[in-house]
Amino acid sequence: GGDVRSCDLDSVDVMREFGETYQQQYAVALFNSVRYEIEGGGTQSQLLHRKDPLVDRSIFSGNLFQYLEENRKWRNRFVFVASSYSISLYESKTAHDRSLHPKVTINCAGYRALKSMEEYMDLVNNSLPGVKARPSSSPFVKCATQFPLILWHPYARHHYFCVMTEKEQTKWHAVLQDCVRHTNNGLSEDCKVLTPAFTDAVRLHRQAKGHYGTWDMMCGGPPQILANLVMETLHPEMRSLIAHRLKGKLQQKQRHWMLISDALYKQVLRHTRAHYEALVQSCEVQRPALDAGLRTDMDQIIASKDHVQGKMRALVLPRAEQLLLASVKPYVDSILEALMEPTSRGFSEVRDVFSRELVEVSKNTLNGGGKELLGEQMERLSMLAFHPVKMQSCYEEVEQLNLDGLQQRFDVSSPSVFVQRAQILMREQMDNAVYTFEQLLNQSLEGQGDEDLCKTIQKCEDRVLKKYDYDSSTVRKKFFREALLQIIIPYMLKHLSPSCTAELPKFKELIFEDFSRFLLVENVFEEVVLHSVTKDIMMAVKEAAVQRRHNLYRDSMVLTNSDPNLHLLGESPSVDWSTKFSPDDPEGEGEGGAQDEGPRGGLAAAKRRRQVVSMIQLDGVPLAYEMLPRTPKSPDSVHEIRGLINPVVEVEHPEAEEGGTNGTEPVSATVLLEDGSVEEVRSVTTLVEGGDQRRVSPNLLSFLYKSTFNDSTGI
């Protein structure tokens, strides 16, 4: 109890300190936002941008086996992922269709998707200092199949799943990775004040604690990021207080520690959510008055800032240039090369995947599919960017990004920060390309028959690829510049702050009191350091653009307004390909016409809520719960066995003689029962009540595929 109260006080202290920093940064972010609005800026992309690509969509659904820690059993669950990428697990598909409450809903921000028990146990074994696991120690979760899927979090509850085949595992792993990738990207760039105020406050708070460099727990929405910020300090303290008190074997200690960590994280998350909402509300109340003052005095504020920056440069630049020349410049090319190689391959793969999909569309058109088949194919193509399995080959390219030798020097916690950002940009560029192609094709098909469809598709593709090449080059160069700044600026600040921080207060005297909320010397100092390295970074990226192997356009090549009519199409609504070429149904009584009722709006509503990926299922292979045909229950049987999930022991047994058990031994197997649970059975007689209780002796694989049944046991 005392430990928990101490942790609560620590959480309050962290949030109080953060709140003070956030209120200061809110006014600075508002000033920058209004200034940008007045002065303008930015470049126009060549491709069109879809405003809300996932409106009325769900991502995917399917069945997995989930491990329940409460009773240590595996249960079959229907998984549904909405457009928010949160994972909802239901008792069955029927429960989902009836809009029943899910058993579990998982927000994947901060998680890692694993498909190996060895990788998982390495992370778990490192969670408790001073407790060393033997290499041969077995995991405390025994997977029901050979194909596990695990969601691991450094603080929150872990989630365990499994599937039947390696191919299913690969598909589901891509799906889970996409959920993590999307939810990690939780701060909207459309919030021109709240997002920069929050990110700068988090960065400055961590720098005040001596934590410079990238942070791989900047994941999810503001409440989750704040919870991670609190746990960064609180978790080690709690672990040192409790670890030596945990009793029992290694597996018990690990399980108990994870339960404690999860309970603490939930408590912190509730606190940070309430605190952040109150913080934003208090700042937003002041916004109208701040905004009005800014617009009135903008010229004077800018002049005051320029004056302070000029004075500060005289102090900072000589030291910054010396540090830059000795400790940064020699490594810029190496960092850039490490970033560019895998990122450029990933964007190139995006282009190839897009082209391959259009080749398939053209093939079917040549085979006489006509416009109706084209509508079906375009409906699938429209969500290509959000199909985790089809996009996986693109994401895998950038996952090769490796900063070995540079991470420790520049205090980069993990390359995952840059990998996930690049993957998000790749997905955005794919969706922009697909959306632009849709609009061009829709315009070209107006009043056109089925003839020359293939030529029309090819012309539209050529136009889109030219625009993709230009936009992807622009996006990559921006990404490289930002990544270099994220790596170099914290390093510069860490080494310059000790000598410069003590002299910063004297610059406050140069700022009028009325402007002091919008001009903070700490922010001006960071901008001066930023400007000291920007020129070198811009030059390094510009020189890289000359190298053909990276497929980057030179900065002198500008295609602005090269296709002005195209951007008029961007104002048009998205094309509904599912209905565009379908026969008219004015009565509304075709498919689902008279059945548009029920909690989800029936079939018509189901068509509106289209799914990006269908149920994850191998071609020609039934789902796990459909593996064996249903058979009538025997009066002597306790359960109906619907499928054998994993043979633990696979042995040939001689047939037992009638009425005896000669030649038989206990057989261990993991079976799926009719109620959806999974149990390990040491002997098949444990499923039998009454009767002659003969052990089932056929080979286990024969039992699985041939459905051999014993009359007396009902198995």
Salt bridges, closest charged atoms under 4 A:
ASP3 OD2 - ARG245 NH1 3.02
ASP13 OD1 - ARG16 NH1 3.06
GLU17 OE1 - LYS209 NZ 3.03
GLU37 OE1 - ARG295 NH2 3.18
GLU39 OE2 - ARG35 NE 3.19
GLU69 OE2 - ARG157 NE 3.68
GLU70 OE2 - ARG157 NH2 3.84
GLU91 OE2 - ARG77 NH1 3.49
GLU91 OE1 - LYS103 NZ 3.38
ASP97 OD2 - LYS93 NZ 3.06
ASP97 OD1 - HIS96 ND1 3.21
GLU119 OE2 - ARG112 NH2 3.44
ASP178 OD1 - ARG181 NH1 2.58
GLU189 OE2 - ARG421 NH2 3.00
ASP200 OD1 - ARG203 NH2 3.13
GLU232 OE2 - ARG206 NH2 2.73
ASP262 OD2 - LYS266 NZ 3.38
GLU284 OE2 - ARG287 NH1 3.72
ASP291 OD1 - ARG295 NE 2.67
GLU337 OE2 - ARG549 NH2 3.10
GLU337 OE1 - HIS550 NE2 3.94
GLU341 OE1 - ARG345 NH1 3.82
GLU341 OE2 - ARG549 NH1 2.39
GLU349 OE2 - ARG356 NH2 3.08
GLU357 OE1 - LYS390 NZ 3.56
GLU360 OE2 - LYS363 NZ 3.76
GLU379 OE2 - ARG57 NH1 3.40
GLU379 OE2 - ARG610 NH1 2.93
GLU397 OE1 - ARG345 NE 3.10
ASP431 OD1 - ARG50 NH2 2.98
GLU438 OE2 - ARG50 NH2 3.15
GLU446 OE2 - LYS580 NZ 3.70
ASP469 OD1 - ARG351 NE 2.80
GLU503 OE2 - ARG319 NH2 3.18
GLU503 OE1 - LYS506 NZ 3.78
GLU526 OE1 - ARG203 NH1 2.58
GLU527 OE2 - LYS305 NZ 2.97
ASP536 OD1 - LYS329 NZ 3.21
ASP555 OD1 - LYS477 NZ 2.69
ASP563 OD2 - ARG463 NH2 2.69
ASP563 OD2 - LYS467 NZ 3.15
ASP576 OD1 - ARG610 NH1 2.97
GLU640 OE1 - ARG630 NH2 3.57
GLU658 OE1 - ARG694 NH1 3.91
GLU674 OE2 - ARG630 NH2 2.75
GLU674 OE1 - LYS633 NZ 3.26
ASP675 OD2 - ARG75 NH1 3.91
GLU679 OE2 - LYS73 NZ 3.14
GLU680 OE1 - LYS142 NZ 3.65
GLU680 OE2 - ARG682 NH1 3.27
ASP692 OD2 - ARG694 NE 3.41
